[in-house]
Amino acid sequence: MTEFWVSNAKHWCKYCKVWMQGDKMSIKNHEMGKGHKEICEEFFAEQRKKRSGVTTDERDLKKQLAAIEKAAAAAVEQDLSSGSVQYSSAGSTHGVQG
């Protein structure tokens, strides 16, 4: 019987961006290595930083929108109290008096 060549499975480490043998022992040795652990820690730290940055930006945006809404409500209230703008029962403006 003639033996034929069989390709061994390879494993790709997405953190280190390297190929290695696909057997469990090779993968385990790589994942237990100092270099792999350092690269994974950097990757996850970057992910945490991105996630916290997004939430901070969203919080800032919500604060700014709340301040704008508050200022707009105060301006409308001032306009209504001074009588410069009248609202109909439907809620639309009819024009400026004065």
C-alpha distances in whole Angstrom, upper triangle without the diagonal:
4,7,10,13,15,19,21,24,27,31,34,37,40,43,41,39,36,32,31,27,27,27,30,31,31,33,35,36,37,39,41,41,45,44,43,46,48,47,47,50,51,50,51,55,55,54,57,59,58,59,62,63,63,65,67,68,68,71,73,72,74,77,77,77,80,82,82,83,85,87,87,88,91,92,92,94,97,97,98,100,102,102,101,98,98,96,96,95,92,91,91,94,97,98,99,103,105
4,6,10,13,16,18,22,25,28,31,35,37,40,39,37,33,30,28,25,25,25,29,29,29,31,34,34,35,37,39,39,43,42,40,44,46,44,44,48,49,47,49,52,52,52,55,57,56,57,60,61,61,63,65,65,66,69,70,70,72,74,75,75,77,80,80,81,83,85,85,86,89,90,90,92,95,95,96,98,100,100,99,96,96,94,94,93,90,89,89,92,95,96,97,101,103
4,7,9,13,15,18,21,25,28,31,34,36,35,33,30,26,24,21,22,22,25,26,25,27,30,30,31,33,35,36,39,38,37,40,42,41,41,44,45,44,45,49,49,48,51,53,52,53,56,57,57,59,62,62,63,65,67,67,68,71,72,72,74,77,77,78,80,82,82,83,86,87,87,89,92,92,93,95,97,97,96,93,94,91,92,91,88,87,87,89,92,93,94,98,100
4,6,10,13,16,19,22,25,29,31,34,32,30,27,24,22,20,20,20,24,25,24,26,29,29,29,32,34,34,38,36,35,38,40,38,39,42,43,41,43,46,46,45,49,51,50,51,54,55,54,57,59,59,60,62,64,64,65,68,69,69,71,74,74,75,77,79,79,80,83,84,84,86,88,89,90,92,94,94,92,90,91,88,89,88,84,84,84,86,89,90,91,95,97
4,7,9,13,15,19,22,25,28,30,29,27,24,20,19,16,17,18,21,22,21,23,26,26,26,29,31,31,34,33,31,35,37,35,35,39,39,38,40,43,43,42,45,47,46,47,51,51,51,53,56,56,57,59,61,61,62,65,66,66,68,71,71,72,74,76,76,77,80,81,81,83,85,86,87,89,91,91,90,87,88,85,86,85,82,81,81,83,86,87,88,92,94
4,6,9,12,16,19,22,25,28,26,24,21,18,16,14,13,15,18,20,18,20,23,24,23,26,28,29,32,31,29,32,34,32,32,36,37,35,37,40,40,39,42,44,43,44,47,48,48,50,53,53,53,56,58,58,59,62,63,63,65,67,68,68,71,73,73,74,77,78,78,80,82,83,84,86,88,88,86,84,85,82,83,82,79,78,78,80,83,84,85,89,91
4,6,9,13,15,19,21,24,23,21,18,14,13,11,11,13,16,18,16,17,21,21,21,23,25,26,29,27,26,29,31,29,29,33,33,31,33,37,36,36,39,41,40,41,44,45,45,47,49,49,50,53,54,54,56,59,59,59,62,64,64,65,68,69,69,71,74,74,75,77,79,79,81,83,85,85,83,81,82,79,80,79,76,75,75,77,80,81,82,86,88
4,6,10,13,16,19,22,20,19,16,12,10,7,7,9,13,14,12,14,17,18,17,19,22,22,26,25,23,26,28,26,26,30,31,29,31,34,34,33,36,38,38,39,42,43,43,45,47,48,48,51,52,53,54,57,58,58,60,62,63,63,66,68,68,69,72,73,73,75,78,78,79,81,83,84,82,80,80,78,79,78,75,74,74,76,79,80,81,85,87
4,7,10,13,16,19,18,16,14,10,9,7,5,8,11,13,11,12,15,16,16,17,20,21,24,23,20,23,26,24,23,27,28,26,27,31,31,30,33,35,34,35,38,39,39,41,44,44,45,47,49,49,50,53,54,54,56,59,59,60,62,64,64,66,68,69,70,72,74,74,76,78,80,80,79,76,77,74,75,74,71,70,70,72,76,76,78,81,83
4,7,10,13,15,14,13,10,6,6,5,4,8,11,12,10,10,13,14,13,15,18,18,21,19,17,20,22,20,20,24,24,23,24,28,27,27,30,32,31,32,35,36,36,38,41,41,42,44,46,46,48,50,51,52,54,56,57,57,60,62,62,63,66,67,67,70,72,72,73,76,77,78,76,74,75,73,74,73,70,68,69,71,74,74,76,79,81
4,7,9,12,12,10,8,6,5,6,5,8,10,12,9,7,11,12,10,12,15,15,18,17,14,17,19,17,16,20,21,19,21,24,24,23,26,28,28,29,32,33,33,35,37,38,39,41,43,43,45,47,48,49,51,53,53,54,57,58,59,60,63,64,64,66,68,69,70,72,74,75,73,71,72,70,71,70,67,66,66,68,71,72,73,76,78
4,6,9,9,7,6,5,7,9,9,12,13,14,11,9,13,14,11,12,15,15,17,15,12,15,17,14,14,18,18,16,18,21,21,20,24,25,25,26,29,30,30,32,34,35,36,38,40,40,42,44,45,46,48,50,50,51,54,55,56,57,60,61,61,63,65,66,67,69,71,72,70,68,69,67,68,67,65,63,63,65,68,69,70,73,75
4,6,6,5,6,6,8,11,11,13,13,14,11,9,11,12,9,9,13,12,14,12,9,12,13,11,10,14,15,13,15,18,18,17,20,22,22,23,26,27,27,29,32,32,33,35,37,38,39,42,43,43,45,47,48,49,51,53,54,55,57,58,59,61,63,64,65,67,69,70,68,66,67,65,67,66,63,61,62,63,67,67,68,72,73
4,6,5,7,9,11,14,14,17,16,18,15,12,15,16,12,11,15,15,16,13,10,13,14,10,10,13,13,10,13,16,15,14,18,19,19,20,23,24,24,26,28,29,30,32,34,34,36,38,39,40,42,44,45,46,48,49,50,52,54,55,56,58,60,60,62,64,65,66,65,63,64,62,63,63,60,58,58,60,63,63,64,68,70
4,6,8,11,13,16,16,18,18,18,16,13,14,15,11,10,13,13,13,10,7,9,10,6,6,10,9,7,10,13,12,12,16,17,17,18,21,22,23,25,27,27,29,31,32,33,35,37,38,39,41,43,44,45,47,48,49,51,53,54,55,57,59,60,61,63,64,66,64,62,63,62,63,63,60,58,58,60,63,63,64,67,69
4,6,9,11,14,15,17,17,17,14,12,14,13,10,10,13,11,11,8,6,9,10,7,8,11,11,10,13,15,15,16,19,20,20,22,24,25,26,28,30,30,32,34,35,36,38,40,41,42,44,46,47,48,50,51,52,54,56,57,58,60,62,63,64,66,67,69,67,65,67,65,67,66,64,61,62,63,66,66,67,70,72
4,7,10,14,15,17,18,18,15,13,16,16,12,13,16,14,15,12,10,13,13,10,11,15,14,12,15,18,17,17,21,21,21,23,26,26,27,29,31,31,33,35,36,37,39,41,42,43,45,46,47,48,51,52,53,55,57,57,59,61,62,63,65,67,68,69,67,65,67,65,66,66,63,61,61,63,66,66,67,70,72
4,7,10,12,15,16,16,12,11,14,14,10,12,15,13,15,12,10,14,15,12,13,17,16,15,18,21,20,21,24,25,25,26,29,30,30,33,34,35,36,39,40,40,42,45,45,46,48,50,51,52,54,56,56,58,60,61,62,64,66,67,68,70,72,73,71,69,70,68,70,70,67,65,65,66,70,70,70,74,76
4,7,9,12,14,14,11,10,13,13,10,12,16,15,17,14,13,16,18,15,16,20,20,18,21,24,23,23,26,28,27,29,32,33,33,35,37,38,39,41,43,43,45,47,48,49,51,53,53,55,57,58,59,61,63,64,65,67,69,69,71,73,74,75,73,71,73,70,72,71,68,67,67,68,72,72,73,76,78
4,6,9,11,11,7,7,11,10,8,11,14,13,16,14,13,16,18,16,17,20,21,20,22,25,25,25,28,30,30,31,34,35,35,37,39,40,41,43,45,46,47,49,50,51,53,55,56,57,59,61,61,63,65,66,67,69,71,72,73,75,77,78,76,74,75,73,74,74,71,69,69,71,75,75,76,79,81
4,6,8,9,6,7,11,11,10,12,15,15,18,17,15,18,21,19,19,23,24,23,25,28,28,28,31,33,33,34,36,38,38,40,42,43,44,46,48,48,50,52,53,54,56,58,59,60,62,64,64,66,68,69,70,72,74,75,76,78,79,80,79,77,78,75,77,76,73,71,72,74,77,77,78,82,84
4,7,8,7,7,10,11,11,13,15,16,20,19,16,19,22,20,20,23,25,23,24,28,28,27,30,32,32,33,36,37,37,39,41,42,43,45,47,47,49,51,52,53,55,57,58,58,61,62,63,64,67,68,68,70,72,73,74,76,78,79,77,75,76,74,75,74,71,69,70,72,75,76,77,81,83
4,6,6,6,9,10,11,13,14,16,20,19,17,19,22,22,21,24,26,25,26,29,30,29,31,34,34,34,37,39,39,41,43,44,45,47,49,49,50,53,54,55,56,59,60,60,62,64,65,66,69,70,70,72,74,75,76,78,80,81,80,77,78,76,77,76,73,71,72,74,78,78,79,83,85
4,6,5,6,9,10,10,12,14,18,18,16,17,21,20,19,22,24,23,24,27,28,27,29,32,32,33,35,37,37,39,41,42,43,45,47,48,49,51,53,53,55,57,58,59,61,63,63,64,67,68,69,70,73,74,75,77,79,79,78,76,77,74,75,74,72,70,71,73,77,77,78,82,84
4,5,5,6,9,10,10,12,16,17,15,17,20,20,19,22,24,24,24,27,29,28,30,33,34,34,36,38,39,40,42,44,44,46,48,49,50,52,54,55,56,58,60,60,62,64,65,66,68,70,71,72,74,76,77,78,80,81,80,78,79,77,78,77,74,73,73,75,79,79,80,84,86
4,5,5,6,9,10,11,14,15,13,15,18,18,17,20,22,22,23,26,27,27,29,31,32,33,35,37,37,39,41,42,43,45,47,48,49,51,53,54,55,57,58,59,61,63,64,65,67,69,70,71,73,74,75,77,79,80,79,77,78,76,77,76,73,72,72,74,78,78,79,82,84
4,5,5,6,9,10,14,13,11,13,16,15,15,18,20,19,20,23,24,24,26,28,29,29,32,33,34,35,38,39,40,41,43,44,46,48,49,50,52,54,55,56,58,60,60,62,64,65,66,68,70,71,72,74,76,76,75,73,74,72,73,72,70,68,68,70,74,74,75,79,81
4,5,5,6,9,12,13,11,12,15,16,14,17,20,19,19,22,24,24,25,28,29,29,31,33,34,35,37,39,40,41,43,45,46,48,49,50,52,54,55,56,58,60,61,62,64,65,66,68,70,71,72,74,76,77,76,74,75,72,74,73,70,68,69,71,75,75,76,79,81
4,6,5,6,10,11,10,11,14,15,15,17,19,20,20,23,25,25,26,29,30,31,33,34,36,37,39,40,41,43,45,46,47,49,51,52,53,55,57,58,59,61,62,63,65,67,68,69,71,73,74,75,77,79,77,75,77,74,76,75,73,71,71,73,77,77,78,81,83
4,5,5,9,9,7,9,12,12,12,15,17,16,18,20,22,22,24,26,27,28,30,32,33,34,36,37,39,40,42,43,45,46,48,49,51,52,54,55,57,58,59,61,63,64,65,67,69,70,71,73,75,76,75,73,74,72,73,73,70,68,69,70,74,74,75,78,80
4,5,8,9,6,7,10,10,9,12,15,14,15,18,19,19,21,23,24,25,27,29,30,31,33,35,36,37,39,40,42,43,45,46,48,50,51,52,54,56,57,58,60,61,62,64,66,67,68,70,72,73,72,70,71,69,70,70,67,65,66,68,71,72,72,75,77
4,7,9,7,7,11,12,11,13,16,16,17,19,21,21,22,25,26,27,28,30,32,33,35,36,38,39,41,42,43,45,47,48,49,51,53,54,55,57,58,60,61,63,64,65,67,69,70,71,73,75,74,72,73,71,73,72,69,67,68,70,73,74,74,77,79
4,6,5,6,9,10,11,12,15,16,17,18,20,21,23,24,26,27,29,30,32,33,35,36,38,39,41,42,44,45,47,48,50,51,53,54,56,57,59,60,62,63,65,66,68,69,70,72,74,75,74,72,74,72,73,73,70,68,69,70,74,74,74,78,79
4,6,5,6,9,10,11,12,14,15,16,18,20,21,23,24,26,27,28,31,32,33,35,36,37,39,41,42,43,45,47,48,49,51,53,54,55,57,58,60,61,63,64,66,67,69,70,72,73,72,71,72,70,72,72,70,67,68,69,73,73,73,76,77
4,5,5,6,9,10,11,12,14,15,17,19,20,21,23,24,26,27,29,31,32,33,35,36,37,39,41,42,43,45,47,48,50,51,53,54,55,57,59,60,61,63,64,66,67,69,70,72,71,69,71,69,71,70,68,66,66,67,71,71,71,74,75
4,5,5,6,9,10,10,12,14,15,16,18,20,21,23,24,26,27,29,30,32,33,35,36,38,39,41,42,44,45,47,48,49,51,53,54,55,57,59,60,61,63,64,66,67,69,70,69,67,69,67,69,68,66,64,64,65,69,69,69,73,74
4,6,5,6,9,10,11,12,14,15,16,18,20,21,22,24,26,27,28,30,32,33,34,36,38,39,41,42,43,45,47,48,49,51,52,54,55,57,58,60,61,63,64,66,67,69,68,66,67,66,67,67,65,62,63,64,68,68,68,71,73
4,5,5,6,9,10,11,12,14,15,16,18,20,21,22,25,26,27,28,30,32,33,35,36,37,39,41,42,43,45,47,48,49,51,52,54,55,57,58,60,61,63,64,66,67,66,65,66,65,67,66,64,61,62,63,67,67,67,70,71
4,5,5,6,9,10,11,12,14,15,17,18,20,21,23,25,26,27,29,30,32,33,35,36,37,39,41,42,43,45,47,48,49,51,53,54,55,57,58,60,61,63,64,66,64,63,64,63,65,64,62,60,60,61,65,65,65,68,69
4,5,5,6,8,10,11,12,14,15,16,18,20,21,23,24,26,27,29,30,32,33,35,36,38,39,41,42,43,45,47,48,49,51,53,54,55,57,58,60,61,63,64,63,61,63,61,63,62,60,58,58,60,63,63,64,67,68
4,5,5,6,9,10,10,12,14,15,16,18,20,21,22,24,26,27,28,30,32,33,34,36,37,39,41,42,43,45,46,48,49,51,52,54,55,57,58,60,61,63,62,60,62,60,62,61,59,57,57,59,62,62,62,66,67
4,6,5,6,9,10,10,12,14,15,16,18,20,21,22,24,26,27,28,30,31,33,35,36,37,39,40,42,43,45,46,48,49,51,52,54,55,57,58,60,61,60,58,60,58,61,60,58,55,56,57,61,60,61,64,65
4,6,5,6,9,10,11,12,14,15,17,19,20,21,23,25,26,27,29,31,32,33,35,36,38,39,41,42,43,45,47,48,49,51,53,54,55,57,59,60,59,57,58,57,59,58,56,53,54,55,59,59,59,62,64
4,5,5,6,9,10,10,12,14,15,17,18,20,21,23,24,26,27,29,30,32,33,35,36,37,39,41,42,43,45,47,48,49,51,52,54,55,57,58,57,56,57,55,57,56,54,52,52,54,57,58,58,61,63
4,5,5,6,9,10,11,12,14,16,16,18,20,21,22,24,26,27,28,30,32,33,35,36,37,39,40,42,43,45,46,48,49,51,52,54,55,57,56,54,56,54,56,56,54,51,52,53,57,56,57,60,61
4,5,5,6,9,10,10,12,14,15,16,18,20,21,22,24,26,27,28,30,32,33,34,36,37,39,40,42,43,45,46,48,49,51,52,54,55,54,52,54,52,54,54,52,49,50,51,54,54,54,58,59
4,5,5,6,9,10,11,13,14,15,17,18,20,21,23,25,26,27,29,31,32,33,35,36,37,39,41,42,43,45,47,48,49,51,53,54,53,51,52,51,52,52,50,47,48,49,53,53,53,56,58
4,5,5,6,8,10,11,12,14,15,16,18,20,21,23,24,26,27,29,30,32,33,35,36,37,39,41,42,43,45,47,48,49,51,52,51,50,51,49,51,51,49,46,47,48,52,52,52,55,57
4,5,5,6,9,10,10,12,14,15,16,18,20,21,22,24,26,27,28,30,31,33,34,36,37,39,40,42,43,45,46,48,49,51,50,48,50,48,51,50,48,46,46,47,51,50,51,54,55
4,6,5,6,9,10,11,12,14,15,16,18,20,21,22,24,26,27,29,30,32,33,35,36,37,39,41,42,43,45,46,48,49,48,46,48,46,48,48,46,43,44,45,48,48,48,52,53
4,5,5,6,9,10,11,12,14,15,17,19,20,21,23,25,26,27,29,31,32,33,35,36,37,39,41,42,43,45,47,48,47,45,46,45,47,46,44,41,42,43,47,47,48,51,52
4,5,5,6,9,10,10,12,14,15,17,18,20,21,23,24,26,27,29,30,31,33,35,36,37,39,41,42,43,45,47,46,44,45,44,46,46,44,41,42,43,47,46,47,50,51
4,5,5,6,9,10,11,12,14,15,16,18,20,21,23,24,26,27,28,30,32,33,35,36,37,39,41,42,43,45,44,42,44,43,45,45,43,40,40,41,45,45,45,48,49
4,5,5,6,9,10,10,12,14,15,16,18,20,21,22,24,26,27,28,30,31,33,34,36,37,39,40,42,43,42,40,42,40,42,42,40,37,37,39,42,42,42,46,47
4,5,5,6,9,10,10,12,14,15,16,18,20,21,22,24,26,27,28,30,31,33,34,36,37,39,40,42,41,39,40,39,41,40,39,36,37,38,42,42,42,45,46
4,5,5,6,9,10,11,12,14,15,17,18,20,21,23,24,26,27,29,30,32,33,35,36,37,39,41,40,38,40,39,41,41,39,36,37,38,41,41,41,44,45
4,5,5,6,9,10,11,12,14,15,16,18,20,21,22,24,26,27,28,30,32,33,35,36,37,39,38,36,38,37,39,39,37,34,34,35,39,38,38,41,43
4,5,5,6,9,10,10,12,14,15,16,18,20,21,22,24,26,27,28,30,31,33,34,36,37,36,34,36,34,36,36,34,31,32,33,37,37,37,40,42
4,5,5,6,9,10,11,12,14,15,16,18,20,21,23,24,26,27,29,30,31,33,35,36,35,34,35,34,36,36,34,31,32,33,37,37,37,39,41
4,5,5,6,9,10,11,12,14,15,17,18,20,21,23,24,26,27,29,30,32,33,35,34,32,34,33,36,36,34,31,32,32,36,35,35,38,39
4,5,5,6,9,10,11,12,14,15,16,18,20,21,22,24,26,27,28,30,31,33,32,30,32,30,33,33,31,28,29,29,33,32,32,35,37
4,5,5,6,9,10,10,12,14,15,16,18,20,21,22,24,26,27,28,30,31,30,29,30,29,31,31,29,26,27,28,32,32,32,35,36
4,5,5,6,9,10,10,12,14,15,16,18,20,21,22,24,26,27,29,30,29,28,30,29,31,32,30,27,28,28,32,32,31,34,35
4,5,5,6,9,10,11,12,14,15,16,18,20,21,22,24,26,27,29,27,26,28,27,30,31,29,26,26,26,30,29,29,32,33
4,5,5,6,9,10,10,12,14,15,16,18,20,21,22,24,26,27,26,24,26,24,27,27,26,23,23,23,27,27,27,30,31
4,5,5,6,9,10,10,12,14,15,16,18,20,21,22,24,26,25,24,25,24,26,26,25,22,23,23,27,27,27,29,31
4,5,5,6,9,10,11,12,14,15,16,18,20,21,22,24,23,23,24,24,27,27,27,23,24,23,27,26,26,28,29
4,5,5,6,9,10,10,12,14,15,16,18,20,21,22,21,20,22,21,24,25,24,21,21,20,24,23,23,25,27
4,5,5,6,9,10,10,12,14,15,16,18,20,21,20,19,20,19,22,22,21,18,18,19,22,22,22,24,26
4,5,5,6,9,10,11,12,14,15,16,18,20,20,19,20,19,22,23,22,19,20,20,23,23,22,24,26
4,5,5,6,9,10,10,12,14,15,16,18,17,17,19,19,22,23,23,19,20,19,22,21,20,22,23
4,5,5,6,9,10,10,12,14,15,16,15,14,16,16,19,20,20,16,16,15,19,18,17,20,21
4,5,5,6,9,10,11,12,14,15,15,14,15,14,17,18,18,14,15,15,18,18,18,20,21
4,5,5,6,9,10,10,12,14,14,14,16,16,19,20,21,17,18,17,20,19,18,19,20
4,5,5,6,9,10,11,12,11,11,14,14,18,20,20,16,16,14,17,16,14,16,17
4,5,5,6,9,10,11,10,9,10,11,14,16,16,12,12,11,14,13,13,15,16
4,5,5,6,9,10,11,10,11,12,15,16,17,14,15,13,16,16,14,16,17
4,5,5,6,9,9,10,12,13,17,19,20,16,17,15,17,15,13,14,15
4,6,5,6,6,6,9,11,14,17,18,14,14,11,13,12,10,11,12
4,5,5,6,6,7,8,12,14,15,12,13,11,12,12,11,11,13
4,5,8,9,10,12,15,17,19,16,16,14,16,15,13,13,14
4,6,8,10,13,16,18,20,17,17,15,15,14,11,10,10
4,6,7,10,13,16,18,15,15,12,12,11,9,7,9
4,7,10,14,17,18,15,14,11,11,8,5,5,7
4,7,10,13,14,11,10,7,7,6,5,6,9
4,7,10,11,9,9,6,6,7,7,8,11
4,7,8,6,6,5,6,9,10,12,15
4,5,5,6,7,7,10,13,14,17
4,5,8,10,11,14,16,17,21
4,6,9,11,14,17,19,22
4,7,9,12,15,17,20
4,7,9,12,15,18
4,6,8,11,15
4,7,9,13
4,7,10
4,7
4
